[in-house]
Amino acid sequence: MLVIDVNKNEYAPYFEGYMQAAGTGILIEELEISVHAFIRFVQNIPMDKFDYRYAEGKWTIKEIIQHLIDTERIFAYRALRISRNDSTPLPGFDENEYVVNTTASERNLQGLLTEMAVVRQATLSLFNSFSKEQLLRIGIASDKNISVRAIGFLIIGHQVHHQRIFEERYL
């Protein structure tokens, strides 16, 4: 049970907004609560909005959900590597290329939400397995220092960030 008290030296400055969006709860509880809240929120979006783009070149809601799934998998992998004292610098990824190369627009909403829930369950199992020492370990990802616990809160904050975008630009 780790309450957010992540130091600013545990993540890159460009993640500050995500860290603020993650809130101040206990990491494991917030990982679980936030995914349920997100799924309930998405299930209340009108069906005609899931393939909507608010501007040329912007992602659809389905594409954003797939982006959240892909990003969580990558972040969880980073957390695993860093928790195991793997000092190999981990590369970044081009989220735009990932979205272009998905089949999100062809998928049904329930399939996407089920995948998101399953991925989060795996993330929860992973983070539940970490000791306090492992949560505090710092590695390098995208050429920046990041701690395992910061990654957990980033997963939450990233999801909250996109939910806010749904509310502001899609609904």
PyMOL commands that place a pseudoatom at each C-alpha (Angstrom):
pseudoatom trace, name=CA, resn=MET, resi=1, chain=A, elem=C, hetatm=0, pos=[0.000, 0.000, 0.000]
pseudoatom trace, name=CA, resn=LEU, resi=2, chain=A, elem=C, hetatm=0, pos=[1.811, 3.045, -1.261]
pseudoatom trace, name=CA, resn=VAL, resi=3, chain=A, elem=C, hetatm=0, pos=[0.262, 6.483, -0.972]
pseudoatom trace, name=CA, resn=ILE, resi=4, chain=A, elem=C, hetatm=0, pos=[1.391, 8.887, -3.656]
pseudoatom trace, name=CA, resn=ASP, resi=5, chain=A, elem=C, hetatm=0, pos=[4.381, 10.673, -2.297]
pseudoatom trace, name=CA, resn=VAL, resi=6, chain=A, elem=C, hetatm=0, pos=[6.434, 10.332, -5.423]
pseudoatom trace, name=CA, resn=ASN, resi=7, chain=A, elem=C, hetatm=0, pos=[9.325, 12.761, -5.577]
pseudoatom trace, name=CA, resn=LYS, resi=8, chain=A, elem=C, hetatm=0, pos=[9.766, 14.901, -8.663]
pseudoatom trace, name=CA, resn=ASN, resi=9, chain=A, elem=C, hetatm=0, pos=[13.159, 13.270, -9.301]
pseudoatom trace, name=CA, resn=GLU, resi=10, chain=A, elem=C, hetatm=0, pos=[11.355, 9.948, -9.874]
pseudoatom trace, name=CA, resn=TYR, resi=11, chain=A, elem=C, hetatm=0, pos=[9.831, 10.993, -13.207]
pseudoatom trace, name=CA, resn=ALA, resi=12, chain=A, elem=C, hetatm=0, pos=[10.405, 13.347, -16.114]
pseudoatom trace, name=CA, resn=PRO, resi=13, chain=A, elem=C, hetatm=0, pos=[8.965, 16.881, -15.869]
pseudoatom trace, name=CA, resn=TYR, resi=14, chain=A, elem=C, hetatm=0, pos=[6.669, 16.267, -18.851]
pseudoatom trace, name=CA, resn=PHE, resi=15, chain=A, elem=C, hetatm=0, pos=[4.799, 13.689, -16.733]
pseudoatom trace, name=CA, resn=GLU, resi=16, chain=A, elem=C, hetatm=0, pos=[3.839, 16.269, -14.097]
pseudoatom trace, name=CA, resn=GLY, resi=17, chain=A, elem=C, hetatm=0, pos=[0.303, 16.678, -15.439]
pseudoatom trace, name=CA, resn=TYR, resi=18, chain=A, elem=C, hetatm=0, pos=[-0.279, 12.929, -15.337]
pseudoatom trace, name=CA, resn=MET, resi=19, chain=A, elem=C, hetatm=0, pos=[1.099, 12.708, -11.806]
pseudoatom trace, name=CA, resn=GLN, resi=20, chain=A, elem=C, hetatm=0, pos=[-1.260, 15.483, -10.688]
pseudoatom trace, name=CA, resn=ALA, resi=21, chain=A, elem=C, hetatm=0, pos=[-4.190, 13.742, -12.402]
pseudoatom trace, name=CA, resn=ALA, resi=22, chain=A, elem=C, hetatm=0, pos=[-3.398, 10.466, -10.605]
pseudoatom trace, name=CA, resn=GLY, resi=23, chain=A, elem=C, hetatm=0, pos=[-4.653, 11.875, -7.320]
pseudoatom trace, name=CA, resn=THR, resi=24, chain=A, elem=C, hetatm=0, pos=[-3.456, 11.157, -3.815]
pseudoatom trace, name=CA, resn=GLY, resi=25, chain=A, elem=C, hetatm=0, pos=[-4.689, 7.669, -3.071]
pseudoatom trace, name=CA, resn=ILE, resi=26, chain=A, elem=C, hetatm=0, pos=[-3.075, 4.315, -2.419]
pseudoatom trace, name=CA, resn=LEU, resi=27, chain=A, elem=C, hetatm=0, pos=[-1.491, 2.994, -5.612]
pseudoatom trace, name=CA, resn=ILE, resi=28, chain=A, elem=C, hetatm=0, pos=[-3.093, -0.464, -5.757]
pseudoatom trace, name=CA, resn=GLU, resi=29, chain=A, elem=C, hetatm=0, pos=[-6.523, 0.846, -4.779]
pseudoatom trace, name=CA, resn=GLU, resi=30, chain=A, elem=C, hetatm=0, pos=[-6.331, 3.676, -7.312]
pseudoatom trace, name=CA, resn=LEU, resi=31, chain=A, elem=C, hetatm=0, pos=[-5.266, 1.324, -10.105]
pseudoatom trace, name=CA, resn=GLU, resi=32, chain=A, elem=C, hetatm=0, pos=[-8.360, -0.769, -9.429]
pseudoatom trace, name=CA, resn=ILE, resi=33, chain=A, elem=C, hetatm=0, pos=[-10.836, 2.052, -8.806]
pseudoatom trace, name=CA, resn=SER, resi=34, chain=A, elem=C, hetatm=0, pos=[-9.720, 4.114, -11.789]
pseudoatom trace, name=CA, resn=VAL, resi=35, chain=A, elem=C, hetatm=0, pos=[-10.208, 1.355, -14.371]
pseudoatom trace, name=CA, resn=HIS, resi=36, chain=A, elem=C, hetatm=0, pos=[-13.727, 0.609, -13.118]
pseudoatom trace, name=CA, resn=ALA, resi=37, chain=A, elem=C, hetatm=0, pos=[-14.616, 4.296, -13.151]
pseudoatom trace, name=CA, resn=PHE, resi=38, chain=A, elem=C, hetatm=0, pos=[-13.228, 4.656, -16.675]
pseudoatom trace, name=CA, resn=ILE, resi=39, chain=A, elem=C, hetatm=0, pos=[-15.158, 1.653, -18.005]
pseudoatom trace, name=CA, resn=ARG, resi=40, chain=A, elem=C, hetatm=0, pos=[-18.408, 2.914, -16.439]
pseudoatom trace, name=CA, resn=PHE, resi=41, chain=A, elem=C, hetatm=0, pos=[-17.748, 6.356, -17.958]
pseudoatom trace, name=CA, resn=VAL, resi=42, chain=A, elem=C, hetatm=0, pos=[-17.092, 4.922, -21.437]
pseudoatom trace, name=CA, resn=GLN, resi=43, chain=A, elem=C, hetatm=0, pos=[-20.178, 2.697, -21.310]
pseudoatom trace, name=CA, resn=ASN, resi=44, chain=A, elem=C, hetatm=0, pos=[-22.298, 5.848, -20.936]
pseudoatom trace, name=CA, resn=ILE, resi=45, chain=A, elem=C, hetatm=0, pos=[-20.906, 7.502, -24.063]
pseudoatom trace, name=CA, resn=PRO, resi=46, chain=A, elem=C, hetatm=0, pos=[-23.398, 7.525, -26.960]
pseudoatom trace, name=CA, resn=MET, resi=47, chain=A, elem=C, hetatm=0, pos=[-22.541, 4.839, -29.537]
pseudoatom trace, name=CA, resn=ASP, resi=48, chain=A, elem=C, hetatm=0, pos=[-22.257, 7.362, -32.382]
pseudoatom trace, name=CA, resn=LYS, resi=49, chain=A, elem=C, hetatm=0, pos=[-19.279, 9.011, -30.638]
pseudoatom trace, name=CA, resn=PHE, resi=50, chain=A, elem=C, hetatm=0, pos=[-16.858, 6.062, -30.668]
pseudoatom trace, name=CA, resn=ASP, resi=51, chain=A, elem=C, hetatm=0, pos=[-15.693, 6.642, -34.251]
pseudoatom trace, name=CA, resn=TYR, resi=52, chain=A, elem=C, hetatm=0, pos=[-15.927, 10.451, -34.037]
pseudoatom trace, name=CA, resn=ARG, resi=53, chain=A, elem=C, hetatm=0, pos=[-12.855, 12.681, -34.546]
pseudoatom trace, name=CA, resn=TYR, resi=54, chain=A, elem=C, hetatm=0, pos=[-13.155, 16.215, -33.211]
pseudoatom trace, name=CA, resn=ALA, resi=55, chain=A, elem=C, hetatm=0, pos=[-10.561, 17.412, -35.760]
pseudoatom trace, name=CA, resn=GLU, resi=56, chain=A, elem=C, hetatm=0, pos=[-8.669, 16.087, -38.774]
pseudoatom trace, name=CA, resn=GLY, resi=57, chain=A, elem=C, hetatm=0, pos=[-5.937, 13.667, -37.729]
pseudoatom trace, name=CA, resn=LYS, resi=58, chain=A, elem=C, hetatm=0, pos=[-7.200, 13.262, -34.155]
pseudoatom trace, name=CA, resn=TRP, resi=59, chain=A, elem=C, hetatm=0, pos=[-7.826, 9.817, -32.730]
pseudoatom trace, name=CA, resn=THR, resi=60, chain=A, elem=C, hetatm=0, pos=[-11.268, 8.331, -32.201]
pseudoatom trace, name=CA, resn=ILE, resi=61, chain=A, elem=C, hetatm=0, pos=[-12.438, 7.200, -28.769]
pseudoatom trace, name=CA, resn=LYS, resi=62, chain=A, elem=C, hetatm=0, pos=[-11.845, 3.588, -29.799]
pseudoatom trace, name=CA, resn=GLU, resi=63, chain=A, elem=C, hetatm=0, pos=[-8.305, 4.447, -30.866]
pseudoatom trace, name=CA, resn=ILE, resi=64, chain=A, elem=C, hetatm=0, pos=[-7.687, 6.221, -27.573]
pseudoatom trace, name=CA, resn=ILE, resi=65, chain=A, elem=C, hetatm=0, pos=[-8.891, 3.203, -25.620]
pseudoatom trace, name=CA, resn=GLN, resi=66, chain=A, elem=C, hetatm=0, pos=[-6.482, 1.030, -27.623]
pseudoatom trace, name=CA, resn=HIS, resi=67, chain=A, elem=C, hetatm=0, pos=[-3.759, 3.619, -26.968]
pseudoatom trace, name=CA, resn=LEU, resi=68, chain=A, elem=C, hetatm=0, pos=[-4.428, 3.348, -23.217]
pseudoatom trace, name=CA, resn=ILE, resi=69, chain=A, elem=C, hetatm=0, pos=[-4.168, -0.446, -23.408]
pseudoatom trace, name=CA, resn=ASP, resi=70, chain=A, elem=C, hetatm=0, pos=[-0.936, -0.363, -25.401]
pseudoatom trace, name=CA, resn=THR, resi=71, chain=A, elem=C, hetatm=0, pos=[0.623, 2.291, -23.178]
pseudoatom trace, name=CA, resn=GLU, resi=72, chain=A, elem=C, hetatm=0, pos=[-0.279, 0.426, -19.993]
pseudoatom trace, name=CA, resn=ARG, resi=73, chain=A, elem=C, hetatm=0, pos=[1.369, -2.722, -21.347]
pseudoatom trace, name=CA, resn=ILE, resi=74, chain=A, elem=C, hetatm=0, pos=[4.527, -0.787, -22.169]
pseudoatom trace, name=CA, resn=PHE, resi=75, chain=A, elem=C, hetatm=0, pos=[4.566, 0.971, -18.797]
pseudoatom trace, name=CA, resn=ALA, resi=76, chain=A, elem=C, hetatm=0, pos=[4.020, -2.326, -16.942]
pseudoatom trace, name=CA, resn=TYR, resi=77, chain=A, elem=C, hetatm=0, pos=[6.898, -3.880, -18.875]
pseudoatom trace, name=CA, resn=ARG, resi=78, chain=A, elem=C, hetatm=0, pos=[9.095, -0.955, -17.878]
pseudoatom trace, name=CA, resn=ALA, resi=79, chain=A, elem=C, hetatm=0, pos=[8.048, -1.366, -14.245]
pseudoatom trace, name=CA, resn=LEU, resi=80, chain=A, elem=C, hetatm=0, pos=[8.914, -5.072, -14.364]
pseudoatom trace, name=CA, resn=ARG, resi=81, chain=A, elem=C, hetatm=0, pos=[12.350, -4.465, -15.851]
pseudoatom trace, name=CA, resn=ILE, resi=82, chain=A, elem=C, hetatm=0, pos=[13.202, -1.675, -13.438]
pseudoatom trace, name=CA, resn=SER, resi=83, chain=A, elem=C, hetatm=0, pos=[11.876, -3.610, -10.414]
pseudoatom trace, name=CA, resn=ARG, resi=84, chain=A, elem=C, hetatm=0, pos=[14.246, -6.457, -11.271]
pseudoatom trace, name=CA, resn=ASN, resi=85, chain=A, elem=C, hetatm=0, pos=[17.228, -4.091, -11.265]
pseudoatom trace, name=CA, resn=ASP, resi=86, chain=A, elem=C, hetatm=0, pos=[17.610, -4.243, -15.027]
pseudoatom trace, name=CA, resn=SER, resi=87, chain=A, elem=C, hetatm=0, pos=[19.738, -1.178, -15.696]
pseudoatom trace, name=CA, resn=THR, resi=88, chain=A, elem=C, hetatm=0, pos=[19.301, -1.297, -19.474]
pseudoatom trace, name=CA, resn=PRO, resi=89, chain=A, elem=C, hetatm=0, pos=[17.927, 2.057, -20.687]
pseudoatom trace, name=CA, resn=LEU, resi=90, chain=A, elem=C, hetatm=0, pos=[14.462, 1.388, -22.091]
pseudoatom trace, name=CA, resn=PRO, resi=91, chain=A, elem=C, hetatm=0, pos=[13.483, 3.057, -25.358]
pseudoatom trace, name=CA, resn=GLY, resi=92, chain=A, elem=C, hetatm=0, pos=[10.518, 5.300, -25.944]
pseudoatom trace, name=CA, resn=PHE, resi=93, chain=A, elem=C, hetatm=0, pos=[7.766, 4.476, -28.405]
pseudoatom trace, name=CA, resn=ASP, resi=94, chain=A, elem=C, hetatm=0, pos=[5.855, 6.399, -31.048]
pseudoatom trace, name=CA, resn=GLU, resi=95, chain=A, elem=C, hetatm=0, pos=[2.234, 6.327, -29.897]
pseudoatom trace, name=CA, resn=ASN, resi=96, chain=A, elem=C, hetatm=0, pos=[1.076, 7.671, -33.259]
pseudoatom trace, name=CA, resn=GLU, resi=97, chain=A, elem=C, hetatm=0, pos=[2.597, 4.697, -35.085]
pseudoatom trace, name=CA, resn=TYR, resi=98, chain=A, elem=C, hetatm=0, pos=[0.984, 2.344, -32.604]
pseudoatom trace, name=CA, resn=VAL, resi=99, chain=A, elem=C, hetatm=0, pos=[-2.466, 3.856, -33.223]
pseudoatom trace, name=CA, resn=VAL, resi=100, chain=A, elem=C, hetatm=0, pos=[-2.055, 3.791, -37.003]
pseudoatom trace, name=CA, resn=ASN, resi=101, chain=A, elem=C, hetatm=0, pos=[-1.172, 0.112, -36.791]
pseudoatom trace, name=CA, resn=THR, resi=102, chain=A, elem=C, hetatm=0, pos=[-4.115, -1.058, -34.667]
pseudoatom trace, name=CA, resn=THR, resi=103, chain=A, elem=C, hetatm=0, pos=[-7.496, -2.391, -35.676]
pseudoatom trace, name=CA, resn=ALA, resi=104, chain=A, elem=C, hetatm=0, pos=[-9.277, -0.347, -33.004]
pseudoatom trace, name=CA, resn=SER, resi=105, chain=A, elem=C, hetatm=0, pos=[-11.783, 1.129, -35.460]
pseudoatom trace, name=CA, resn=GLU, resi=106, chain=A, elem=C, hetatm=0, pos=[-12.854, -2.368, -36.507]
pseudoatom trace, name=CA, resn=ARG, resi=107, chain=A, elem=C, hetatm=0, pos=[-13.266, -3.641, -32.952]
pseudoatom trace, name=CA, resn=ASN, resi=108, chain=A, elem=C, hetatm=0, pos=[-16.403, -3.536, -30.869]
pseudoatom trace, name=CA, resn=LEU, resi=109, chain=A, elem=C, hetatm=0, pos=[-16.469, -1.476, -27.719]
pseudoatom trace, name=CA, resn=GLN, resi=110, chain=A, elem=C, hetatm=0, pos=[-17.026, -4.402, -25.358]
pseudoatom trace, name=CA, resn=GLY, resi=111, chain=A, elem=C, hetatm=0, pos=[-13.965, -6.184, -26.739]
pseudoatom trace, name=CA, resn=LEU, resi=112, chain=A, elem=C, hetatm=0, pos=[-11.815, -3.115, -26.131]
pseudoatom trace, name=CA, resn=LEU, resi=113, chain=A, elem=C, hetatm=0, pos=[-13.139, -2.618, -22.600]
pseudoatom trace, name=CA, resn=THR, resi=114, chain=A, elem=C, hetatm=0, pos=[-12.683, -6.306, -21.768]
pseudoatom trace, name=CA, resn=GLU, resi=115, chain=A, elem=C, hetatm=0, pos=[-9.082, -6.131, -22.963]
pseudoatom trace, name=CA, resn=MET, resi=116, chain=A, elem=C, hetatm=0, pos=[-8.527, -2.998, -20.906]
pseudoatom trace, name=CA, resn=ALA, resi=117, chain=A, elem=C, hetatm=0, pos=[-9.892, -4.713, -17.780]
pseudoatom trace, name=CA, resn=VAL, resi=118, chain=A, elem=C, hetatm=0, pos=[-7.726, -7.796, -18.365]
pseudoatom trace, name=CA, resn=VAL, resi=119, chain=A, elem=C, hetatm=0, pos=[-4.601, -5.694, -18.905]
pseudoatom trace, name=CA, resn=ARG, resi=120, chain=A, elem=C, hetatm=0, pos=[-5.340, -3.744, -15.725]
pseudoatom trace, name=CA, resn=GLN, resi=121, chain=A, elem=C, hetatm=0, pos=[-5.803, -6.982, -13.809]
pseudoatom trace, name=CA, resn=ALA, resi=122, chain=A, elem=C, hetatm=0, pos=[-2.357, -8.069, -14.988]
pseudoatom trace, name=CA, resn=THR, resi=123, chain=A, elem=C, hetatm=0, pos=[-0.951, -4.673, -13.985]
pseudoatom trace, name=CA, resn=LEU, resi=124, chain=A, elem=C, hetatm=0, pos=[-2.528, -5.003, -10.550]
pseudoatom trace, name=CA, resn=SER, resi=125, chain=A, elem=C, hetatm=0, pos=[-1.036, -8.474, -10.091]
pseudoatom trace, name=CA, resn=LEU, resi=126, chain=A, elem=C, hetatm=0, pos=[2.359, -7.161, -11.108]
pseudoatom trace, name=CA, resn=PHE, resi=127, chain=A, elem=C, hetatm=0, pos=[2.282, -4.150, -8.779]
pseudoatom trace, name=CA, resn=ASN, resi=128, chain=A, elem=C, hetatm=0, pos=[0.951, -6.297, -5.926]
pseudoatom trace, name=CA, resn=SER, resi=129, chain=A, elem=C, hetatm=0, pos=[4.029, -8.488, -6.316]
pseudoatom trace, name=CA, resn=PHE, resi=130, chain=A, elem=C, hetatm=0, pos=[6.491, -5.631, -5.785]
pseudoatom trace, name=CA, resn=SER, resi=131, chain=A, elem=C, hetatm=0, pos=[8.172, -5.039, -2.446]
pseudoatom trace, name=CA, resn=LYS, resi=132, chain=A, elem=C, hetatm=0, pos=[8.530, -1.496, -1.132]
pseudoatom trace, name=CA, resn=GLU, resi=133, chain=A, elem=C, hetatm=0, pos=[12.184, -1.640, -2.170]
pseudoatom trace, name=CA, resn=GLN, resi=134, chain=A, elem=C, hetatm=0, pos=[11.238, -2.625, -5.726]
pseudoatom trace, name=CA, resn=LEU, resi=135, chain=A, elem=C, hetatm=0, pos=[8.649, 0.169, -5.955]
pseudoatom trace, name=CA, resn=LEU, resi=136, chain=A, elem=C, hetatm=0, pos=[11.356, 2.694, -5.110]
pseudoatom trace, name=CA, resn=ARG, resi=137, chain=A, elem=C, hetatm=0, pos=[13.828, 1.484, -7.737]
pseudoatom trace, name=CA, resn=ILE, resi=138, chain=A, elem=C, hetatm=0, pos=[14.696, 3.943, -10.461]
pseudoatom trace, name=CA, resn=GLY, resi=139, chain=A, elem=C, hetatm=0, pos=[15.606, 3.099, -14.025]
pseudoatom trace, name=CA, resn=ILE, resi=140, chain=A, elem=C, hetatm=0, pos=[15.828, 4.883, -17.347]
pseudoatom trace, name=CA, resn=ALA, resi=141, chain=A, elem=C, hetatm=0, pos=[12.997, 4.959, -19.879]
pseudoatom trace, name=CA, resn=SER, resi=142, chain=A, elem=C, hetatm=0, pos=[12.810, 7.345, -22.825]
pseudoatom trace, name=CA, resn=ASP, resi=143, chain=A, elem=C, hetatm=0, pos=[16.154, 8.783, -21.703]
pseudoatom trace, name=CA, resn=LYS, resi=144, chain=A, elem=C, hetatm=0, pos=[14.716, 9.912, -18.343]
pseudoatom trace, name=CA, resn=ASN, resi=145, chain=A, elem=C, hetatm=0, pos=[14.810, 8.566, -14.798]
pseudoatom trace, name=CA, resn=ILE, resi=146, chain=A, elem=C, hetatm=0, pos=[11.633, 6.917, -13.586]
pseudoatom trace, name=CA, resn=SER, resi=147, chain=A, elem=C, hetatm=0, pos=[10.719, 4.878, -10.512]
pseudoatom trace, name=CA, resn=VAL, resi=148, chain=A, elem=C, hetatm=0, pos=[8.534, 1.810, -10.470]
pseudoatom trace, name=CA, resn=ARG, resi=149, chain=A, elem=C, hetatm=0, pos=[5.969, 3.522, -8.242]
pseudoatom trace, name=CA, resn=ALA, resi=150, chain=A, elem=C, hetatm=0, pos=[5.892, 6.579, -10.508]
pseudoatom trace, name=CA, resn=ILE, resi=151, chain=A, elem=C, hetatm=0, pos=[5.036, 4.277, -13.411]
pseudoatom trace, name=CA, resn=GLY, resi=152, chain=A, elem=C, hetatm=0, pos=[2.028, 2.971, -11.476]
pseudoatom trace, name=CA, resn=PHE, resi=153, chain=A, elem=C, hetatm=0, pos=[0.727, 6.457, -10.858]
pseudoatom trace, name=CA, resn=LEU, resi=154, chain=A, elem=C, hetatm=0, pos=[1.454, 7.442, -14.465]
pseudoatom trace, name=CA, resn=ILE, resi=155, chain=A, elem=C, hetatm=0, pos=[-0.803, 4.631, -15.675]
pseudoatom trace, name=CA, resn=ILE, resi=156, chain=A, elem=C, hetatm=0, pos=[-3.626, 6.141, -13.621]
pseudoatom trace, name=CA, resn=GLY, resi=157, chain=A, elem=C, hetatm=0, pos=[-2.876, 9.751, -14.568]
pseudoatom trace, name=CA, resn=HIS, resi=158, chain=A, elem=C, hetatm=0, pos=[-2.602, 8.924, -18.268]
pseudoatom trace, name=CA, resn=GLN, resi=159, chain=A, elem=C, hetatm=0, pos=[-6.023, 7.289, -18.178]
pseudoatom trace, name=CA, resn=VAL, resi=160, chain=A, elem=C, hetatm=0, pos=[-7.555, 10.243, -16.291]
pseudoatom trace, name=CA, resn=HIS, resi=161, chain=A, elem=C, hetatm=0, pos=[-5.980, 12.650, -18.792]
pseudoatom trace, name=CA, resn=HIS, resi=162, chain=A, elem=C, hetatm=0, pos=[-7.679, 10.911, -21.709]
pseudoatom trace, name=CA, resn=GLN, resi=163, chain=A, elem=C, hetatm=0, pos=[-11.006, 10.692, -19.902]
pseudoatom trace, name=CA, resn=ARG, resi=164, chain=A, elem=C, hetatm=0, pos=[-10.870, 14.467, -19.470]
pseudoatom trace, name=CA, resn=ILE, resi=165, chain=A, elem=C, hetatm=0, pos=[-10.181, 14.839, -23.188]
pseudoatom trace, name=CA, resn=PHE, resi=166, chain=A, elem=C, hetatm=0, pos=[-13.249, 12.701, -23.914]
pseudoatom trace, name=CA, resn=GLU, resi=167, chain=A, elem=C, hetatm=0, pos=[-15.341, 15.004, -21.735]
pseudoatom trace, name=CA, resn=GLU, resi=168, chain=A, elem=C, hetatm=0, pos=[-13.928, 18.222, -23.204]
pseudoatom trace, name=CA, resn=ARG, resi=169, chain=A, elem=C, hetatm=0, pos=[-13.637, 17.397, -26.901]
pseudoatom trace, name=CA, resn=TYR, resi=170, chain=A, elem=C, hetatm=0, pos=[-15.775, 14.401, -27.760]
pseudoatom trace, name=CA, resn=LEU, resi=171, chain=A, elem=C, hetatm=0, pos=[-18.990, 14.786, -25.773]
for i in range(1, 171): cmd.bond("trace and resi %d" % i, "trace and resi %d" % (i + 1))
show_as sticks, trace
zoom trace
